[in-house]
Amino acid sequence: MTPSRPRERPLNADPLSASAATPSFVLSPHSSQPSRLGFAVKVLGRPGLKDHDGRRWQSGPHLRLSLRYLDAIFNYLAASGIRMYRISSDIAPYITHPDLPQFHAQIEACREELAALGAKARAIDLRLSMHPSQYIVLNSPDERIARAAVADFAYHAAFLDALGTGPEAKIVTHVGGVYGDRAAAMERFCRRYDALPEAIRRRLVLENDEISYPVTDTFAIHERTGVPLVFDILHHRVNDPVGIAPDEACRRCLATWPRGETPKIHYSSQRLAEREVVRRHHVTGERTTSLQPAKAGQHDDWIDPDDFLGFLRATRDLRYDVMLEAKQKDVALLRLRTAIQAAGMQDRIW
């Protein structure tokens, strides 16, 4: 289903002003099936599990080997009761590299393996997603970079389609750069999003970031294009020029999703510990190490359980799945479950 376009508004209008104060719909209260907790890509809780074939192109890496690795990860997820997972965007090595055409047909070569793995994901009730890197920039003023972004989105969509995933398997992206003119950059995103093939648009979702585009901007783009919004709570806490409470910002993002699809959000805690920074002198080559404050928006190893449970309580009438973005990955998820169970909220999310 192509995302709806509720109405067109100027991109410099306040999308959260009175005319937009009430979301078009509020999701039903959570059902008897708990919402999902997921994590991204790398497995830390079981040594030896790889998330993709990481060999260099000279060694002939292939999606077929990556799928064997992914199958082993699915087995681990099923055994752990984890029902949400972000697949590595490197799952098909070099598949969009313009100078390596020998890698371009990997999805076609692995149709049977992909169909079988997709059936397995459905059997274990696993929700999947992907998140292209920060170098995939749809709103770039450089047309070459923008075309490369479209090609990358097309690969992700084709991969998820080949798995046979439903509409809730999404491709997450950011708006991109500002390039000295925010309005023009947002307009480029809208124009190029509208020109995307439907196979990409039905999977693409837009996330607020910690530097350039807060929820107010992503909401304005949604109003122009209909693209659903992923709410990232840490990004919002770092980049919220208007001062919207996190639960309210989340509510507005959830309301942009099509009916019948469970929205997802991203959750992480701010790193507080100092980080070790190593610098090399440009003349002598001497290395020096210093401790620096954590960057705003830098993910912590773990999820703050009190903060997370408080957010769940503040949004108790809403249903959404949660992708955890903690450095300790699945280990952080399993630790958070202990706090969820202690709070008696395992029927809400698990």
N, C-alpha and C positions, 0 to 999 in steps of 0.2 A: 504494500500500500504506500503510495506516495505521501509524504508528510503534508498535512494541510497547511494552507497559508491564510491565517485568520483575517488579516488585513494589513495593508501596507502603511507604515508610519515612517516619517523622516528619521534617519539614523541619529540625528542630534536631539530628538525628542526624549523626554524622560520616560522610559518604558515602564517604570514602577510608580508613576504618578496616579492620580485618582482614576483615570480612565482605564488603568490596567491593574487596579488594586485587588480585584477579585479574579482569581484564576478561572479559566474556562471550565475546569472541573477539579474536584478534589478526589483523590483516590480513596477507594473504600477502605475501611479499617482492615487490619491484617486478618487473614483467614486462619484456619486451623493448621495450615502448612506454614512452618516458620520461614521467614525470609532467609536469604543466603548470605553467608560470608565467603569471600574469595580472596585470592592473592594473585600476584603477578609473576609469571614466567618461572623464575628459578626456585627449585626445591632445595631447602636446607635440612629438612627433617629426616631425609633418607639419603645418605651419601651415595654418590655414583649415578644419580639420575641426571641425565643431560636433557636440556630443553630444545636443542636443535643441533644439526650437523654443522659444526663451526670450522671445518677445515677450509683452507684457502682454495681458491678456484683451481689452482694447478693440480690439486689432489682429487678433483672430481667430486665435490660434495653433492648431495642430492636430497630432495624432499623425501625420497623413499626411506632413507636412514633416519631422517628427522621424525618421520611418522612412527618408526619403531620406538624411538625415544619417547615420543608423546604417548604411545600406547602404554609404556611402562609407568609414565606419570599418571595416566588415567587409573591404572590399577592402584597406585598409591592413594590417589584422591578417593577412590571408592572405599578402600580399606579404612581411611581416616574420616569418612563421612563428609568430606568437603565437596560442595555442590556448585562451586563457581571457580573459574580459572581463566586467567588471561594468557593466551598463547603468544609465544615469541613472534615478533614480526620478521625474524630471520629464519623462520621455519622452512622456507624454500630458498636456499642460498642463491644469491645473485640473480634472482628471477626477473628483476626489472633492470638489470645492468645493461645499458645501451650497447656496450662493446663486447658482450659475452652472450650472443644469441643461443649458444648451446644450452643455456640454462632456462630459456624462456618457456619451454613446453613441459615443465615438471608437473604441473597440475594435471594436464592431459595424460601424462605417462603414469600417473598414480590414481586414476579415477577409482579403481576397485578398492585400493587400500584406504582412500579417503572415505568412500561410502561405508566401508566396514567400521572405520574408526568413528565416523559420525553416528552410526547405529549404536555403537558402544556408549558414546556420550549420552545418547537419549536413554539407553537402558539404565544408566546409573544416575540419571536426572541431573546432568551437568550443564550448567549455563556457561557459555564460552564468549570471549570477547578478544579484541586485538587493539593495540594502540601504537600506530606508526610513530617513528621517532620525531624529535623536534625539528629535524631537517626537512620534513615533509610539510611544505608551506604553500597552501592554496592561494593565499592573498599576496604572494610576492609580486612586486612590480616587474620582475624578470619573467617573461613569458615562458622561457625555457624551464625555470624552476617550477612554475605553476603546472606546466604540462607533465613534468616528472611527478608532481604530487598526484595528479589525476591518475597516472599510470600506476602509482603505488597503491592508491585507493582501490583501483580496479583489481589489482592482484589480491588484496585482502578480501574484497567482496567475492571474487571467484573462489578463493580458498574456502571461505565460510559456506558458500553455496555448494561447493563440491562435498563438504562434510554433511550437507543436508540439514544444516541448522535452521531453526525457526527465526522469526523476526527479532527476537530479543538478543540474538548474537550480534553485537554492535562493534563498529570501528570508531574509536574515540580519537578526536583531533582537537587542536587548538586553533584559534583564529589566525595566529601568526604574528608578524611584526607590525609596528606602527608606521615606520618609514617616514617620519616627520609630518604625517597627515593622517590622523586617526580616522576621520570621516571617509576619506578616499580609500584607506586600507579596508575599512569595514564594507564599503560599497563594492570593492573588488571581490571580497569574500562572497558577498551575497550574489553578485553577478555570476561568478564561477560556480558557486553551489547550484544555482538554478540551471546551469548548463550541464551539470553532471548527468551521466546515465542513471536511469531509475534504479538499476541494480546496485549502484553505489549509494544513492540518496536514501534508499530504504534501510540502509545499515549505518550510515554516518551519523554520529552524535557529536555535539560541541561542548567542550569543557572550559570553564573559566580558568584563567591562569593567575600566577602570583605576581606578575610584573606589569603586563600591558592591558589585559582585557578582563575586567571584573564582571560580576554577574549582570550588572546593569547593561553592559555592552553586549554580552552574549544573549541577553533577553531581547535587546533591540534587534539583533540579527535574527533571532527566532521569529519575531513579529514580522519581519520582512520575508522570511524564507520558509518557516515551518520546521526548521531543523530542531530535533529534540535536544535538550540540554542535560548534561551530566554536571551535577553539583560536586565540587571539590571543596571540602570544608577548610582544609589548611590554606589553600590558595585564597579562599574567601577571607579568612582571618588576616591574611597578609595584605590583601589587595581589595579593600572595601571602602572606596572613597565616600560613599553615601551614608554608610553606617546602618546596614540592614542586619538584624539579628540572624544568626546562622540558621535557626529553625525556619524563619520566614523566608530567607533566600532559598533554602532547600525546597520549601513548599512550592515556591513559584517555579523552580526548575522542574520539579516532578510533574507539575500541571502542563508542561509542554509535550509530554509523551503521548503517543496515540493510545486511545482506549484499548484495553485488552493486552497491553504490553506492560510488564512490571519494570518501572524505572530502576536505574542503578545510580549509586553515588560513589565517590571516592572519599576514603577516610584515612587520615594519618595524623600523627601527633608531631608537634614542633620539636626538633632536636634542641636540647638545652646544653648538653655537654660541649665543651670546646672541641674544635677539630684541629688535627695536626696538619700543618701546611709546610710542604717542602719546596724550597726555591733553590735554583741553581744560578750562580753568578755568571753573567753573560760573558765575562772576560776570563776569569780564573777557572770557571767550571765548578767551583766549590759549592757543596750543598749545605744549606742551613735549614734547620727545622724549628718551627715556632708553633705555639698554640694560639689559635684565633677563635673568636666567638662564632658560634654556629650561624650560618646564613639564615635570614628570614625565609621561611618556606622549606627549609631542609628537613627531610623526613627523619624521624627518630627510628631507632631499632625496633621499638615496641609501640603499642597503642596504649595510651593512658586510659585505664579501665573506667575510672570515675567519670572522666570527660565523655567517654563513649556512651556509658549507661545514662548519663544525664541527657545526652542528645537523643537517645532512644526515647526517653520519657517525654522530652519536649516535642517529639514528633510521633507520639503514640497513636495518633489517628491515621497515620500514613503508612503505606506499604512500599518498600523499596529494598533492593538488594544492595549489599555493601562490598565494594572492592577495597580491601585493605592495602595501603601502600606503605608498609613498614619494612625496614631493612632486613628484619629477621623473617620475612616472608611467611611461610606456612607455620613456622615455629611461633611467630607472634600471633597468628590466628588461633592456634591451639591454646596458647597461654590466655588469650582474651576469652576463649570459651569457658575457662575456669571461673573468671569473674562473672560472666553471663549466667552461668549455672548457679553460682553463689547468690546472685541477685534474684534467682527464680524467673529469669527472662528467656530461658531456652525455648519456650514455645513461641517467642516473638522472633528470634533470629538465631541461626545456628550454622 
